[in-house]
Amino acid sequence: MQTQISTTRRSVLKGGVGLVGLGAFAGLAGGRAFAQDKPTLVNSIRSLSNPYHASWNQGGEAFAKSVGCEYVTLVTEGDSEKGISDIRAVLARTGGNAVVNVDPNDAADARPIVEACINAGAHVLTQWNKPADLHPWDHDPYYVAHVSFDGQRYGEEIAKILFQTIGGSGGILALGGTLSNTVAIERKSGLDAALAASPDVELLDFQVADWQSAKAFDVVSAWLTRFGPDIKGIWCANDDMGVGALEALRAEGLDGQVPIVGIDGIKTAVEAVRSGEFAATVSSDPFWQGAMGLSIPYHARIGTFDVAKEPRDHREFYGTATVVTKDSAEEFYRTNIEATPELDFNDLWGRASGQIREG
C-alpha cells in the first residue's frame, strides 16, 4: 500500500495508513520499533509531475510490494525546508522504524536528513546530492550509502555528441539545473571541459532553468529572439528542461533543425531521439534508483549484510548509466519504456561502477 505525501507537513502527519500503528512502538530501543515489525519504506523525491521522478516512484512501489512493506512518497517540489520537515515527520510518526531513500533538493539538505535518520534509528541512503565531507562510513550503521552518477563524465559526453551533430562548429546554448545542486555543478563542468577541447564551438549563453520544462521553455523562447539563426544546438542538464526547449523550438517550427541533448532517459526524450529532435539522452534508470535505493538500506536494516564491513566503493559509488543515441534508441525504448524494467532486488551492488571521486 502506498501513501503519497506531496502537500504540507500536516498531510504527512495525517496521511499514511498504518503509520499510527507503527508509531505506537516509539520509545523502544532509542525510538526504534521492534525488529520483527516491518519498516515503512520512504522515497523522498522532487516531483511526481517530472517523468524521471515518476519512474523513480514506480521503482519504489515495486520494491515495497516485493517485501510487503508500507510505502510512502514524499515530494519536495524543490522546497528544501519542506523536504527536510516531511522526512522528520515520517520518522516521528513511525518511531524511526523506517528506511529512507532520498534525493535531497540541495547538497546542504543531506546533512540534516542523515542526522535526523540517525537520531531516529532509521536507515538512509542518499542519491545525487550531499556535502563532500559527509560520508556514510562516518555514520555506521544508519547512513548506509550514497549513490550518484558521474555528472562530469555524462555532461561532457552529451556535449561531444551535440558538437559532432552540429558539425564541430557554431554557437550553442546551455540550460543548467539549480546552482547549489551537486549534479548540476558536475554536469556543467563536463560541458566546460568539452568546450575547452572544441575551440570552434561557442557557448552563446548559459542560464539556469531549475530542472523545469516551463522555465526552459521561457528561456529558450527568449533566446530564439535574441540569437536567431546563430543557434546550432542546445545542451540541457536534464531531459525535462530539454523537453521545454523542444516545445519552444516547435512553436517556431524549428524542431529537428536545432538538435538538443539531455540527461535522464525519460520517455519523451527517448522518443525525441528516435525522431531526430534530440541527439542524445542518458538514462540513469530512475526505476532502479527508486527500487534499489530502498533495497540496499532495507537489507542493511534486516541484517543481510554488515554495513561496517562493506568496502567504500559500496558505500559511495557511481551507478551505471546508458547513453541513448539514434543508433540505440529503438532497442532502449522497447526494453525500458514499453516494458517494465526487470530487476533482481537482491543484486545490491550489480550496478556499482566505482567509488565516487572526492573534490
C-alpha positions as CSV (number, residue, x, y, z in Angstrom):
1,M,0.0,0.0,0.0
2,Q,1.3,3.4,-0.9
3,T,0.8,6.7,0.8
4,Q,1.6,9.8,-1.3
5,I,2.6,12.9,0.7
6,S,3.0,15.9,-1.5
7,T,1.5,19.0,0.1
8,T,2.2,20.0,3.6
9,R,3.8,18.7,6.8
10,R,0.3,18.3,8.2
11,S,-0.6,15.9,5.4
12,V,2.4,13.8,6.4
13,L,1.1,13.5,10.0
14,K,-2.3,12.6,8.9
15,G,-1.7,10.6,5.7
16,G,-0.2,7.2,6.0
17,V,-2.4,4.2,6.5
18,G,-0.8,2.1,9.2
19,L,1.6,4.8,10.4
20,V,-0.1,5.4,13.7
21,G,0.2,1.7,14.5
22,L,3.9,1.7,13.6
23,G,4.4,4.8,15.8
24,A,3.0,3.0,18.8
25,F,6.3,1.3,19.2
26,A,8.2,4.6,19.6
27,G,10.5,4.9,22.5
28,L,11.8,1.3,22.4
29,A,15.5,0.8,21.7
30,G,16.1,4.5,21.4
31,G,12.9,5.3,19.4
32,R,13.1,2.3,17.1
33,A,10.3,-0.2,16.6
34,F,10.6,-3.9,17.4
35,A,12.9,-5.6,14.9
36,Q,10.2,-8.0,13.8
37,D,7.9,-5.2,12.7
38,K,8.4,-4.3,9.0
39,P,9.8,-0.8,8.4
40,T,8.0,1.8,6.5
41,L,9.8,2.5,3.2
42,V,10.1,6.1,2.2
43,N,11.1,7.7,-1.1
44,S,11.7,11.4,-1.0
45,I,11.8,13.0,-4.4
46,R,11.4,16.3,-6.2
47,S,8.1,16.0,-8.1
48,L,5.8,13.3,-9.4
49,S,5.0,15.6,-12.4
50,N,8.6,15.1,-13.6
51,P,8.7,11.8,-15.6
52,Y,12.1,11.0,-14.2
53,H,10.9,11.0,-10.6
54,A,7.6,9.4,-11.5
55,S,9.6,6.4,-12.8
56,W,11.7,6.5,-9.6
57,N,8.5,6.3,-7.6
58,Q,7.3,3.3,-9.6
59,G,10.5,1.5,-8.7
60,G,9.9,2.2,-5.1
61,E,6.4,0.9,-5.3
62,A,7.7,-2.3,-6.9
63,F,10.3,-3.0,-4.3
64,A,7.9,-2.2,-1.4
65,K,5.4,-4.6,-2.8
66,S,8.0,-7.3,-3.2
67,V,8.8,-7.2,0.6
68,G,5.3,-6.4,1.8
69,C,6.1,-3.1,3.4
70,E,4.2,0.1,3.8
71,Y,5.3,2.6,1.2
72,V,5.3,6.4,1.5
73,T,6.2,9.0,-1.2
74,L,7.4,12.4,-0.1
75,V,7.5,15.2,-2.7
76,T,9.5,18.4,-2.1
77,E,8.6,20.4,-5.2
78,G,12.0,22.0,-4.9
79,D,11.5,23.2,-1.4
80,S,14.4,22.2,0.9
81,E,12.7,23.1,4.1
82,K,9.6,21.1,3.2
83,G,11.8,18.1,2.2
84,I,13.6,18.0,5.5
85,S,10.5,18.6,7.7
86,D,8.5,15.9,5.8
87,I,11.2,13.3,6.5
88,R,11.4,14.3,10.2
89,A,7.6,14.0,10.4
90,V,7.6,10.5,9.0
91,L,10.4,9.5,11.3
92,A,8.5,10.7,14.3
93,R,5.3,9.0,13.1
94,T,7.0,5.7,12.6
95,G,9.1,5.8,15.7
96,G,12.1,5.6,13.5
97,N,11.1,2.2,12.1
98,A,11.8,3.4,8.5
99,V,14.1,3.0,5.5
100,V,14.6,6.3,3.6
101,N,15.8,6.8,0.1
102,V,16.2,10.5,-0.6
103,D,17.2,12.7,-3.5
104,P,18.0,15.9,-1.5
105,N,16.9,19.1,-3.1
106,D,20.3,20.6,-2.5
107,A,23.6,19.2,-1.2
108,A,23.3,21.0,2.1
109,D,20.0,19.2,2.8
110,A,21.6,15.8,3.1
111,R,23.3,16.5,6.4
112,P,20.1,17.4,8.5
113,I,18.3,14.5,6.8
114,V,21.0,12.0,7.6
115,E,21.3,13.3,11.2
116,A,17.5,13.0,11.6
117,C,17.6,9.4,10.5
118,I,20.5,8.5,12.7
119,N,18.8,10.1,15.7
120,A,15.6,8.2,15.0
121,G,17.4,4.9,14.3
122,A,16.2,4.8,10.7
123,H,18.4,3.5,7.8
124,V,19.0,6.0,5.0
125,L,20.5,6.1,1.5
126,T,21.1,9.4,-0.3
127,Q,21.4,10.0,-4.0
128,W,22.9,12.7,-6.2
129,N,23.4,15.4,-3.6
130,K,25.4,15.7,-0.4
131,P,28.3,17.8,1.1
132,A,31.7,16.5,0.1
133,D,32.7,15.9,3.8
134,L,29.6,13.9,4.7
135,H,30.5,10.2,4.3
136,P,28.4,7.1,5.1
137,W,31.3,5.2,6.8
138,D,31.5,8.0,9.4
139,H,27.9,7.3,10.5
140,D,27.5,3.5,10.8
141,P,25.2,1.7,10.8
142,Y,22.3,4.0,9.8
143,Y,23.8,6.0,6.9
144,V,24.2,3.1,4.6
145,A,25.3,4.5,1.2
146,H,25.4,7.4,-1.2
147,V,24.7,6.8,-4.9
148,S,25.4,9.2,-7.7
149,F,26.2,9.1,-11.4
150,D,29.3,10.7,-12.9
151,G,27.9,14.1,-13.8
152,Q,31.0,15.4,-15.3
153,R,31.5,12.4,-17.5
154,Y,28.0,12.4,-18.9
155,G,27.8,16.2,-19.1
156,E,30.9,16.1,-21.3
157,E,29.7,13.0,-23.3
158,I,26.4,14.6,-24.4
159,A,28.2,17.8,-25.2
160,K,30.6,15.9,-27.5
161,I,27.6,14.2,-29.2
162,L,26.0,17.6,-29.7
163,F,29.2,19.1,-31.1
164,Q,29.5,16.2,-33.5
165,T,25.9,16.6,-34.6
166,I,26.3,20.3,-35.5
167,G,29.5,19.5,-37.5
168,G,32.1,20.6,-34.9
169,S,31.5,24.3,-35.1
170,G,28.9,27.0,-34.3
171,G,27.0,28.6,-31.5
172,I,25.3,26.5,-28.8
173,L,23.1,27.4,-25.7
174,A,23.0,25.6,-22.4
175,L,20.4,25.1,-19.7
176,G,21.6,24.2,-16.2
177,G,20.0,22.9,-13.0
178,T,19.8,24.7,-9.7
179,L,23.2,26.3,-8.9
180,S,23.7,24.7,-5.5
181,N,22.9,21.2,-6.7
182,T,25.8,18.9,-6.8
183,V,24.9,17.1,-10.1
184,A,24.1,20.4,-11.8
185,I,27.6,21.6,-11.0
186,E,29.2,18.4,-12.2
187,R,27.3,18.3,-15.5
188,K,28.2,22.0,-16.2
189,S,31.9,21.2,-15.5
190,G,31.6,18.4,-18.1
191,L,30.2,20.9,-20.6
192,D,33.0,23.3,-19.9
193,A,35.6,20.5,-20.5
194,A,34.0,19.7,-23.8
195,L,34.0,23.4,-24.8
196,A,37.7,23.7,-23.8
197,A,38.5,20.9,-26.2
198,S,36.4,22.3,-29.0
199,P,37.5,25.8,-29.9
200,D,35.2,26.1,-32.9
201,V,32.1,25.7,-30.8
202,E,30.9,28.9,-29.0
203,L,28.7,29.0,-25.9
204,L,26.4,31.8,-26.7
205,D,24.7,31.8,-23.3
206,F,24.2,29.7,-20.2
207,Q,21.2,30.1,-18.0
208,V,19.7,28.1,-15.0
209,A,16.2,26.7,-15.5
210,D,16.0,24.8,-12.2
211,W,15.4,21.4,-13.9
212,Q,11.9,22.6,-15.1
213,S,10.5,22.4,-18.6
214,A,8.3,25.5,-18.1
215,K,11.3,27.7,-17.2
216,A,13.3,26.2,-20.0
217,F,10.5,27.0,-22.5
218,D,10.6,30.7,-21.4
219,V,14.4,30.9,-21.6
220,V,14.7,29.3,-25.0
221,S,11.8,31.3,-26.4
222,A,13.8,34.5,-25.4
223,W,17.0,33.0,-26.8
224,L,15.3,32.4,-30.2
225,T,14.5,36.1,-30.4
226,R,18.0,37.1,-29.2
227,F,20.2,34.8,-31.2
228,G,18.0,33.5,-34.1
229,P,19.9,31.5,-36.7
230,D,23.1,31.6,-34.7
231,I,21.7,28.8,-32.5
232,K,23.0,25.5,-33.8
233,G,22.3,23.3,-30.8
234,I,21.1,23.2,-27.2
235,W,22.8,21.4,-24.2
236,C,20.5,20.7,-21.3
237,A,21.5,19.3,-17.9
238,N,18.3,17.2,-17.7
239,D,15.6,16.0,-20.1
240,D,12.8,17.9,-18.5
241,M,14.5,21.2,-19.5
242,G,15.3,19.6,-22.9
243,V,11.6,18.9,-23.4
244,G,10.8,22.6,-22.6
245,A,13.5,23.6,-25.1
246,L,12.0,21.3,-27.7
247,E,8.5,22.8,-27.2
248,A,9.9,26.3,-27.7
249,L,11.6,25.1,-31.0
250,R,8.4,23.5,-32.1
251,A,6.5,26.8,-31.5
252,E,8.8,28.4,-34.1
253,G,8.9,25.4,-36.5
254,L,12.5,24.7,-35.7
255,D,12.1,21.2,-34.2
256,G,14.6,18.8,-35.8
257,Q,16.7,21.7,-37.1
258,V,18.4,22.6,-33.8
259,P,19.5,19.4,-32.0
260,I,19.1,19.0,-28.2
261,V,20.9,16.8,-25.7
262,G,19.8,16.0,-22.2
263,I,20.1,13.6,-19.3
264,D,17.6,11.2,-17.6
265,G,16.3,9.0,-20.4
266,I,12.6,9.9,-19.9
267,K,10.1,8.7,-22.4
268,T,9.6,12.0,-24.2
269,A,13.3,12.5,-24.6
270,V,13.9,8.9,-26.0
271,E,11.0,9.5,-28.4
272,A,12.7,12.7,-29.4
273,V,16.0,10.8,-30.0
274,R,14.0,8.4,-32.2
275,S,12.5,11.3,-34.2
276,G,15.8,13.2,-34.6
277,E,14.8,16.1,-32.4
278,F,17.2,15.1,-29.6
279,A,20.7,14.0,-30.5
280,A,21.1,12.0,-27.2
281,T,20.0,11.5,-23.7
282,V,21.5,9.5,-20.8
283,S,19.5,7.1,-18.6
284,S,20.5,6.5,-15.0
285,D,17.4,4.2,-14.8
286,P,15.3,6.0,-12.3
287,F,13.2,2.8,-11.8
288,W,16.4,1.2,-10.5
289,Q,17.2,4.3,-8.3
290,G,13.8,4.2,-6.7
291,A,13.8,0.4,-6.1
292,M,17.5,-0.3,-5.2
293,G,17.8,3.0,-3.2
294,L,15.3,1.3,-0.8
295,S,16.6,-2.3,-1.2
296,I,20.2,-1.5,-0.2
297,P,19.3,0.2,3.2
298,Y,16.4,-2.3,3.7
299,H,18.8,-5.2,3.5
300,A,21.2,-3.4,5.9
301,R,18.3,-3.0,8.3
302,I,17.3,-6.6,8.3
303,G,20.9,-7.8,8.6
304,T,21.6,-9.2,5.1
305,F,25.0,-7.5,5.3
306,D,27.1,-5.7,7.8
307,V,27.4,-2.1,6.8
308,A,30.7,-1.5,8.6
309,K,32.3,-4.4,6.7
310,E,31.4,-3.2,3.2
311,P,34.2,-1.6,1.1
312,R,34.0,2.1,0.4
313,D,33.1,1.5,-3.2
314,H,29.8,0.0,-1.9
315,R,29.2,3.0,0.4
316,E,29.8,5.9,-2.0
317,F,29.5,4.7,-5.6
318,Y,28.7,5.7,-9.1
319,G,25.8,3.8,-10.7
320,T,25.9,2.6,-14.3
321,A,24.2,4.9,-16.9
322,T,23.3,4.3,-20.5
323,V,23.9,6.8,-23.3
324,V,20.9,6.7,-25.8
325,T,21.6,7.9,-29.3
326,K,19.8,7.4,-32.6
327,D,21.5,4.1,-33.1
328,S,20.4,2.6,-29.8
329,A,17.1,4.4,-29.2
330,E,14.7,1.8,-30.7
331,E,16.1,-1.0,-28.6
332,F,16.2,1.1,-25.4
333,Y,12.6,2.2,-26.0
334,R,11.5,-1.4,-26.4
335,T,13.2,-2.7,-23.3
336,N,13.0,0.3,-20.9
337,I,9.9,2.3,-21.9
338,E,7.4,-0.1,-23.4
339,A,8.4,-2.8,-20.9
340,T,8.6,-2.5,-17.2
341,P,12.3,-3.0,-16.2
342,E,13.0,-6.3,-14.5
343,L,15.3,-6.1,-11.5
344,D,16.8,-8.6,-9.1
345,F,16.2,-6.7,-5.9
346,N,18.9,-8.8,-4.1
347,D,21.6,-7.8,-6.5
348,L,22.7,-4.9,-4.3
349,W,26.0,-3.9,-5.9
350,G,25.5,-5.1,-9.5
351,R,25.4,-1.6,-11.0
352,A,28.1,-0.1,-8.7
353,S,30.8,1.2,-11.1
354,G,33.5,2.6,-8.8
355,Q,33.9,4.9,-5.7
356,I,32.8,8.5,-6.2
357,R,35.7,10.8,-6.7
358,E,36.4,13.4,-4.0
359,G,36.9,17.0,-4.8
